Structures are given as structure tokens and as C-alpha cells.
Amino acid sequence: MFKIFWFVRFLFYKLFLLNGKGWKSYVGKPVFFSGLKNVNAGEKFRLYPGWRIETHDGGKIVIHDDVSVGHGLHLISVEKQVTIGKSTVISSNVMITNSDHGYEDLNVPIYQQNMISKETIIGECCFIGAGAKILPGTVLGKQCVVGANAVVKGCFPDRCVISGAPAKIIKQYDHSLNEWVRVK
């Protein structure tokens, strides 16, 4: 029965979030959304319930084809773009953002200071573990694995395993050996 409700909800979001495409997509019940006109999702997009997606000040979100997102996603874009590459899987309770508050002026509360925005890119065929936080300016290469509860900031090459808080590369694919090797 719940899939019938998901389909009806999908028809509504198809006009906004999916820009009229995505017949093989489904979208679960949101918690909050703002600025869906600045969100573009591809074909076979799967978004489980409990999501919060928001864009502000011209921020954009581009989600490519065949992306699956677990429940509890929090996705924020301010001024710049957040991109999620095709065939990526995002586990539950993940936060992805391209913005942060300034904090330099000691005479102004942090929440009143200017936002700092940096483009955030998740490459193709990535896997983002449960509870991970992807911070502003992060660039993940193709086929990266982000461990559960990792706090990720920075640029990471193709085919690496990233874990920890702060996250660092713990494994990388070695093409000469045709296997994943630990990074010391």
C-alpha cells in the first residue's frame, strides 16, 4: 500500500525535483524542502523518506542518473553547486553541503556572519557510508568509498577508501597490482 503513496508523491515531485523525467524513480516523504526548482535529478533516482533538501541564494543541486539515497539525507546548497555523480549510493543519515558560516568577526554572532560557499562534487560510482558528513569544497573522484561517520573535506583521487574524522585515505586501488592496497 505504501508504494502506491510513493507513486502518487513521485508524480508530484516529477514536475519539480525530476523536471518531468525519471519514470523509474521514486521519492519518499520529505521532512523539509526549499528551492526545489534549483534541484535537478536524473533517471532512476531513488530517495527514501525523511529527506531535507534546500537551496539558497542561487545554489544548485545536480543529481545524475541511477543515484540511490537512504533515509535521513540532509543536502544544502548555497550560491554554488553540489553535484552527485551517476550510479552513486548514499547511505542513511548523510549530510552533504557546499556552505559554512564565517566565524572570523568576534563582534558578530557566527550565525549572523556571511556564508562561505565552495562547490562540492561527488564523483561517479561512489559509496557514501551511513552518517558521513561531506563538507564544503570536497571533491571525490570516481568510485570512492566513504566510511561510516566519516567527516570529509578536501580533494580525493579516483578509487580510494576514505575514513575517519577528519577523513583520510586508508586504501587506494593499485592498477599495477589490480587490487586495493592499504595506504600507510
N, C-alpha and C positions, 0 to 999 in steps of 0.2 A: 504494500500500500504506500509506503514512504517513497518508493521510486516514482509513483505517479505524481506526488507533490514535487519531487525533484524535477520531473519533466516539465510541469507547469511553471515552476520557478525558472527553469532553464529557458523557456520560451520568452519570459520577460527579460532576463539578462542577455539573451541572444541579441536583442536590439541595442543594448548599451555596452556591456562588457565584451561581447564577442563580435560586435559590429556586423551583425547579420549573418555570420558564418558559424561553423562549429557544430554541425548536426551530431557528431559523435562525442560531444562534450556534455558534462553535467556540472552543475553548480549547487552546492549545499547552501543552507540557510546562513546569512551573514550575522555578525554581531553589529558591525558598523561599516558604512562605506561613505566616501566623499570623493567627488570628482571622477566618477566612472567614465565620463566622456574622454578622459585622458588616459584610459587604460585600453590596451589592445591585446586580446588573447587570440591565439591561433586555433587550428583544428585539434580535435581530441584533447581538449583542455579539461582536466578533472580537478575540481576544487571542493574539498569536503567541508562540512559545516563548521561554524564558529570563526569564520574569517573576518578580518578587519583590513580593508584596503582603502588608502586615502592618498590623494594627490593635492598639492597646494602650490600656489604661485607659479603655475605653468609646468609643474612637474609632470613627467610622463612615465608610464609603465608599459613595457612591451614584453609579452609572454609569447614565445614561439610555440610551434606545433608540438603535440604529444607531451605536454607537461602535466605531471600529477602532483597535487599538493594535499598533504594531510590536514587534519583539523587544527584549528588554532593558529593559522597564519596571520602575522601582522606585517603588512607591507606598506611602507611610506615612501613617497617621492615628493621632494620639494625642489622647484626650479629646474632641476636637471632630470636625467632619465635613469631608470632602473631597467635592466634588460635581463631576462631569463631565457637561456638558450634552449633549443629544441631537445626533446627526449630527456629532460631533467626531472628528477624525482626529489620532492621536498617533503621531508617527514613532518610530524606533528609539532606544534608549538614553536615554530621557527619565526624569527623576526629578521626582516631584510629592510634596510633603509639606505638612503643616499644623503641624509641630513643629520646635523647635530647642532646643538646650541653652542654659541660662543660663550666664553666664560672669562675673558681677559679683563673686562672692566669691573673692578672691585666695588664700584659705586652703584652698579646696576644689578638687580637680581638676575641670575642666569636665565630664567625662563623669559625675561624681557629683552635679552640680548639678541643680536642678529643670528639668523640661521646660517650655517655653513653647509653648502651643498657640493657634493662631488659625485660624478657619475659612478654607478655601481653596476658591474657586469658579472653575471654567472654564465659560464660557457655551456656548450652543448654537452649532453650526456653526463651531467654532473649528478651527484647524490649528496643531499644535504641532510645530515643526521638530526634526530629529534632534539629540540631545544637549542639548536645552534643560533647564533646571532651573527648576521652578516652586516658589517658596519660600512659607513660612507667611504667611497673611493676604492672599495675592494674590487679586484678583478680576478676571477677564477678562470683558468684555462679550460680546455676541453677535457672531459672525463675525469674531473677532480672528485674526490670523496672527502666530505667534511664530517668529522666525527661528532657524535652526540655532545651537546652542550659546549661546543667549541665557540670561541669568540674570535671572529675572523676579520682582520683588517690588513690590507696590503695587496700586492700582486703575486699571484701564484701561477707557475707554469702548467702546461698540459700534463695530465696523467700523474697527479700526485695525491697523496693522502695527507690531510691536514687535520690536526687535532690539538686540543689544549686551550688554555686561557692565559695569555694570548696564544692564538693558534700558530703552529709552525709545521713545516713539512716533516712527516715521520717516515714516509715511504714515497718512492718515485719509481715509475716504470722505466726499466733499462732496456732499450731496444736491442742492444748488442747481445744481451742475455735472454731476451724475450721473457722477462719476469719482473715482478715487483721486488724492489730491494729496499732495505731499511736505510734511512739516512742518519748518519752519525752526527 
